[in-house]
Amino acid sequence: MRQTTTETLQLARRYLDLIGGRPMSLPEKQAFIAETIDAYEQHVNRGFISYRKSVTEAGQFAALEWAGRGALLQDLLGREYIDCLGGYGIFSAGINHQRIVKAVQDQMGRMALNSQELLEPWRAGLARLLAATAPGDLNCCFFINNGTDAIEGAIKLARLYTRRNTFLSTLGGFHGKSLGALSLMGKASFREPFLGALQDVRFAPYGDARALEQEFMKAEAVGTPIAAFVVEPVQGEAGAVVPPDDYLPRARELCTRYGALLIADEIQTGMGRTGKLWGVDHWNVEPDILCLGKSLGGGVMPLSAFISTSAIWEVLIPNPILHSTTFGGNPIACAAGIAAITVTLEEDLPGQAASKGEFLLKELAVLRARYPSVLSGVRGKGLLIGLEFPSDAIGYQCAGALFRRGVLVAGTYSRARTIRIEPPLGIPVDLLQELLNRLEDSLKEIAPGCRTPPIIRNSVLEIHP
């Protein structure tokens, strides 16, 4: 029910005081937790209350995200968590990396958003940096706010350039939830409620180059040639699925042969996540369009982009506002992107992901051999790792057990039985070892026939400024 202006301002000012750091007593914190849950139920989506472990597994008081640094999160009551989820990939550089936060604060002192008429220097600067680091001849960029918007832009660019309407995607692929991107989704539960978006989309099993070739041949034979093949170098939401080594090179060859564009969805795999700066670098493949997001904003600002070659971009030159955005490429987001690229290269985050991922995969294989009835599979590349369980229920049980032990993980959208391990790339090795210790305790707890009582550790980790 609509409130008076006085009542609304009273509530808003109270929120601003808390944002500004006003301390709360323990009873105030507990009351604020209850207030937040009520606001979710009444004004956000009450489905989240039962969906999130922060409510169902947190005990008497739900976990309200409050602070973080590096690879550690802290809730309102001071409970601490090792972040092995990384905001689904946004925290590759860590939570609140000081260099990235400073760049945003510096730019905010001048101007946060843009006038829409003057030229934006940091949009141009970030585009120049991406052109310098992107694979092949990708050198023209469009910036926007999230991954699904990057996919939407790539779809439009591919249709405009090829003058074709048919797209090819993969089973298990995840490319976003707006209507165009959703049409490329390789999972029915997300697609079925919204059928009727892009009509001309074909699907092939991920990693199967022969099946991919058959789809190209069939589309050509019936007169609906493929505009673009959209693919993740490593499937993230399907559970860190790594393709055979010949798959992406074959996909590149098929796209070239049939006049289609290769769109690499690097929204989750880009910026070092898989142990190379770009996932396609593992196979020396050069896409025609590359989509990125999540970690591009350094874990501080929402930022995404799609990048293509000058030749393909030429179709956007006659009408440069044919595809446009109000907030995309704004100064503070681009400042964050410039700092994120700097940190990624200076701290060799791809190299850290490669070495730490190798360590984790080796140790996780030991745990799989030790608890085969619970942990049925381990796979991944770099620090994009999937733990496979025999069922969705066991997967959630393990994620819940880890949460109660102060480790933040989650299942994947496409496969709930797969838990993702996706921590900041600079996570210290001692925290990875602690993750392994707590994971083993969790596996012991849920292993069939195990009589060992749950071991719930009290976190002694600290968040350092």
Stockholm file with secondary structure:
# STOCKHOLM 1.0

chainA/1-465         MRQTTTETLQLARRYLDLIGGRPMSLPEKQAFIAETIDAYEQHVNRGFISYRKSVTEAGQFAALEWAGRGALLQDLLGREYIDCLGGYGIFSAGINHQRIVKAVQDQMGRMALNSQELLEPWRAGLARLLAATAPGDLNCCFFINNGTDAIEGAIKLARLYTRRNTFLSTLGGFHGKSLGALSLMGKASFREPFLGALQDVRFAPYGDARALEQEFMKAEAVGTPIAAFVVEPVQGEAGAVVPPDDYLPRARELCTRYGALLIADEIQTGMGRTGKLWGVDHWNVEPDILCLGKSLGGGVMPLSAFISTSAIWEVLIPNPILHSTTFGGNPIACAAGIAAITVTLEEDLPGQAASKGEFLLKELAVLRARYPSVLSGVRGKGLLIGLEFPSDAIGYQCAGALFRRGVLVAGTYSRARTIRIEPPLGIPVDLLQELLNRLEDSLKEIAPGCRTPPIIRNSVLEIHP
#=GR chainA/1-465 SS CCCCHHHHHHHHHHHHHHHTTCCCCHHHHHHHHHHHHHHIIIIICTHHHHHCHHHHSSTTSCCCEEEEEBTEEEETTCCEEEESSHHHHTTTTCBTCHHHHHHHHHHHTTCSSCCSSSCCHHHHHHHHHHHHHSSTTCCEEEEESSHHHHHHHHHHHHHHHHCCCEEEEETTCCCCSSHHHHHTCSCHHHHGGGCSSCCCEEEECTTCHHHHHHHHHHHHHTTCCEEEEEECSSBTTTTSBCCCTTHHHHHHHHHHHHTCEEEEECTTTTTTTTSSSSGGGGGTCCCSEEEECGGGGTTTSCCEEEEECHHHHGGGSSSTTSSCCSSTTCHHHHHHHHHHHHHHHHTTHHHHHHHHHHHHHHHHHHHHHHCTTTCCEEEEETTEEEEECSSHHHHHHHHHHHHHTTEECEECSSCTTEEEECCCTTCCHHHHHHHHHHHHHHHHHHSTTCCCCCCCCCCCCCCCC
#=GC SS_cons         CCCCHHHHHHHHHHHHHHHTTCCCCHHHHHHHHHHHHHHIIIIICTHHHHHCHHHHSSTTSCCCEEEEEBTEEEETTCCEEEESSHHHHTTTTCBTCHHHHHHHHHHHTTCSSCCSSSCCHHHHHHHHHHHHHSSTTCCEEEEESSHHHHHHHHHHHHHHHHCCCEEEEETTCCCCSSHHHHHTCSCHHHHGGGCSSCCCEEEECTTCHHHHHHHHHHHHHTTCCEEEEEECSSBTTTTSBCCCTTHHHHHHHHHHHHTCEEEEECTTTTTTTTSSSSGGGGGTCCCSEEEECGGGGTTTSCCEEEEECHHHHGGGSSSTTSSCCSSTTCHHHHHHHHHHHHHHHHTTHHHHHHHHHHHHHHHHHHHHHHCTTTCCEEEEETTEEEEECSSHHHHHHHHHHHHHTTEECEECSSCTTEEEECCCTTCCHHHHHHHHHHHHHHHHHHSTTCCCCCCCCCCCCCCCC
//
